[in-house]
Amino acid sequence: MNGRFKSVRNAISSVGFICGLLTVAEQAQAAEIHLVTENYPPFNFMKDGEIVGLGADQVREIMVRENIEFTMEILPWSRAFWLAENRKNHCVFTTAYTPARAETFAWISPLGGAELFLIKKAGSQIPSDLGEIVGKFSVGTQRSDYAEYVLKTQGFSSLDYFDDVETVIRQLVQDRLHLAAISSMTFHTLVQQGVEIEVVHGFGDIIGNALACNPETDEALLKRMQNGLDSIIRDGYQAEMLKKYTGAASVSALTGEN
């Protein structure tokens, strides 16, 4: 009888030990941040098998400094955005802050800023006066991109949606779109690469970029990520990344803003 009770006791102890291991594993999994982004140079892009860029390098440095386990993945923007909206401990970058998105995410900011440019293929005869453009020409943008919000507030209704900025630009230069809406930083990167595009209109305001996390993400992790971002701003790392990927010392140097 005692042997039987001993066996049962050992079995219970073993189950308890296994459950303890599972609890530890679950806690480790819960502590991990899943970072999702898009292919959108110079903010985020693949180089030699690694995700790099103005946004990606900053976010990686934040995680390293705060000793936070993370994964990082490039996806179509709409999918990346959806994951951060719907999955705990998922964060999407580089995400523009807008009033419409304010309550959707927990924000780690600022990762920098950029102006939204309305562009055309170089040599196109499309006018630069917004009054002559709105409602008369098609504008390409990405699904779920902040450009949609800005364009709609300006009265644009004929919008064509694509999965990534490369497709938007390809459609534009192949005369399948009249106009496209992209970040000012991306515009300057493309021009440096020899892509023949021109600015039609700059919308003026500098839109703040951020790491946007699911609001159910662990509060302690959110605080650590913000501390990490504050740190890289304070010691000049963010400014170094801006210069590395754009050649500019400030966002205003790229947008013409003072």
C-alpha positions in Angstrom: 0.0 0.0 0.0 2.8 2.4 1.0 4.6 1.5 -2.3 1.4 2.4 -4.2 1.0 5.7 -2.4 4.7 6.5 -3.0 4.2 5.8 -6.7 1.2 8.0 -6.9 3.1 10.7 -4.9 6.0 10.5 -7.3 3.7 10.7 -10.3 2.0 13.8 -8.9 5.4 15.3 -8.2 6.4 14.6 -11.8 3.2 16.1 -13.2 3.8 19.2 -11.0 7.4 19.5 -12.2 6.3 19.2 -15.9 3.5 21.8 -15.3 6.1 24.0 -13.7 8.3 23.8 -16.8 5.3 24.5 -19.0 4.4 27.6 -16.9 8.0 28.8 -17.3 7.9 28.2 -21.0 4.5 30.0 -21.3 5.9 32.9 -19.3 9.0 33.1 -21.6 6.7 33.0 -24.6 4.5 35.7 -23.1 7.5 37.9 -22.5 8.6 37.7 -26.1 7.8 40.6 -28.4 6.9 39.8 -32.0 7.9 42.7 -34.3 6.3 42.9 -37.7 7.0 45.4 -40.5 7.0 45.9 -44.2 9.4 46.4 -47.1 9.6 50.2 -47.2 13.1 51.6 -47.8 14.7 53.5 -46.1 12.7 52.6 -43.0 12.7 48.8 -43.3 14.1 46.4 -46.0 16.0 43.2 -46.5 19.8 43.4 -47.0 22.0 40.3 -47.0 19.3 38.2 -45.4 18.7 40.7 -42.5 16.0 43.3 -41.9 17.7 46.7 -41.7 16.8 50.3 -42.1 16.1 53.5 -40.3 13.2 52.0 -38.3 14.4 48.4 -38.1 17.9 49.3 -36.7 16.4 51.5 -34.0 13.8 48.9 -32.9 16.5 46.2 -32.8 18.7 48.4 -30.7 15.9 49.1 -28.3 15.3 45.4 -27.8 19.0 44.6 -27.3 19.5 47.4 -24.8 16.5 46.4 -22.7 17.3 42.7 -23.0 13.9 41.8 -24.5 13.5 38.6 -26.5 12.0 39.3 -29.9 11.3 38.1 -33.4 11.2 40.4 -36.4 9.5 39.7 -39.7 8.7 41.5 -43.0 5.1 41.0 -44.2 2.6 42.9 -46.4 1.7 46.0 -44.5 -2.0 45.2 -44.1 -1.1 41.8 -42.6 1.5 43.3 -40.3 -0.9 46.0 -39.2 -3.6 43.4 -38.5 -1.4 41.3 -36.3 -0.5 44.3 -34.1 -4.2 45.2 -33.9 -5.3 41.7 -32.9 -2.4 39.8 -31.2 -1.0 40.5 -27.8 2.7 41.3 -27.7 2.8 42.1 -31.4 4.1 45.5 -32.5 4.2 47.0 -36.0 6.7 49.5 -37.3 7.5 52.0 -38.7 3.9 53.2 -38.0 2.7 56.7 -38.5 0.7 58.2 -35.6 -2.7 59.6 -36.6 -5.7 60.6 -34.5 -7.7 57.7 -36.0 -5.1 55.2 -34.8 -4.6 56.8 -31.4 -6.7 54.3 -29.3 -5.9 51.3 -31.5 -2.3 50.8 -30.2 0.1 51.4 -27.4 2.7 53.8 -28.8 6.4 53.7 -28.4 7.7 57.0 -30.0 9.2 58.9 -31.6 11.2 56.7 -34.1 11.4 59.8 -36.3 9.1 61.6 -38.7 8.3 62.2 -42.3 6.1 64.3 -44.6 3.7 62.7 -47.0 4.5 63.5 -50.6 2.1 63.2 -53.6 4.3 62.2 -56.5 4.0 61.6 -60.2 6.2 60.1 -62.9 8.8 62.6 -64.1 7.7 64.5 -67.1 4.0 63.8 -66.5 1.7 66.8 -67.3 -0.4 66.3 -64.2 -0.9 69.8 -62.5 0.4 70.6 -59.1 -2.7 72.5 -57.9 -4.6 70.1 -55.5 -7.9 71.7 -56.7 -7.2 70.5 -60.2 -6.2 67.0 -59.0 -8.7 65.9 -56.4 -11.3 63.6 -57.8 -9.8 63.6 -61.3 -6.7 61.4 -61.0 -6.1 58.0 -59.5 -3.7 57.8 -56.5 -1.9 54.6 -55.5 -1.1 53.8 -51.9 -0.7 50.8 -49.6 -3.5 49.0 -47.9 -3.9 50.3 -44.3 -1.2 53.0 -44.8 -1.4 56.3 -43.1 -1.5 57.9 -46.6 -5.1 56.7 -46.9 -6.0 58.8 -43.9 -4.3 61.9 -45.1 -5.6 61.6 -48.7 -9.2 61.1 -47.5 -9.0 64.2 -45.3 -7.9 66.1 -48.4 -10.9 64.9 -50.4 -9.3 62.2 -52.5 -11.7 59.3 -53.2 -10.2 57.5 -56.2 -7.6 55.4 -54.4 -5.9 52.3 -55.7 -4.5 50.0 -53.0 -1.4 47.7 -53.2 0.4 45.4 -50.8 3.7 47.3 -50.8 5.4 50.5 -51.9 7.5 48.8 -54.6 4.3 47.8 -56.4 2.9 51.3 -56.1 6.1 52.8 -57.6 6.2 50.2 -60.4 2.6 51.0 -61.3 3.4 54.7 -61.4 6.4 54.6 -63.6 4.7 52.1 -65.9 1.9 54.6 -66.4 -0.7 52.5 -64.7 -1.3 55.1 -62.0 -1.5 58.9 -62.3 -0.1 59.6 -58.8 1.2 57.9 -55.7 1.5 58.9 -52.0 4.7 58.0 -50.3 6.9 59.1 -47.4 9.3 62.0 -48.1 12.2 59.9 -47.0 11.3 57.1 -49.4 10.9 59.7 -52.2 14.5 60.9 -51.6 15.8 57.3 -51.4 14.2 56.4 -54.8 15.5 59.6 -56.5 19.0 58.7 -55.3 18.5 55.3 -56.9 17.6 56.9 -60.2 13.9 56.4 -60.2 12.3 59.1 -62.3 9.6 60.7 -60.1 8.7 64.2 -59.1 6.9 65.8 -56.2 3.4 67.2 -57.0 2.5 68.3 -53.6 3.8 68.0 -50.0 1.1 67.9 -47.3 3.2 69.9 -44.9 2.9 68.3 -41.5 5.6 66.1 -40.2 3.9 62.8 -39.3 5.5 61.1 -36.3 6.6 57.5 -36.8 6.5 55.0 -33.9 6.4 51.4 -32.8 2.7 50.6 -32.5 2.0 47.7 -30.1 -1.2 45.8 -29.3 -2.8 47.5 -26.3 -2.9 44.2 -24.4 0.9 44.0 -24.5 2.5 43.6 -21.1 2.8 47.1 -19.5 6.2 46.4 -18.1 7.5 45.5 -21.6 6.0 48.7 -23.0 7.8 50.8 -20.4 11.1 49.1 -21.1 10.7 49.6 -24.8 10.0 53.3 -24.3 13.0 53.5 -22.0 15.1 51.9 -24.7 13.9 54.4 -27.3 14.6 57.4 -25.0 18.1 56.0 -24.5 18.9 55.8 -28.2 17.6 59.3 -28.7 19.6 60.6 -25.8 22.9 59.2 -26.8 22.6 60.1 -30.5 22.0 56.6 -31.9 18.8 57.7 -33.6 20.5 60.7 -35.3 23.3 58.4 -36.5 20.7 56.1 -38.1 19.0 59.0 -39.8 22.3 60.1 -41.3 23.3 56.5 -42.2 20.1 55.8 -44.2 19.3 59.2 -45.6 22.5 61.3 -45.4 20.6 64.0 -43.6 21.2 65.4 -40.1 17.5 66.0 -39.5 14.1 65.2 -40.9 13.7 68.9 -41.9 16.6 68.6 -44.2 14.6 66.0 -46.2 11.3 67.7 -46.2 12.2 71.4 -46.6 10.5 72.2 -43.3 12.1 74.6 -40.9 
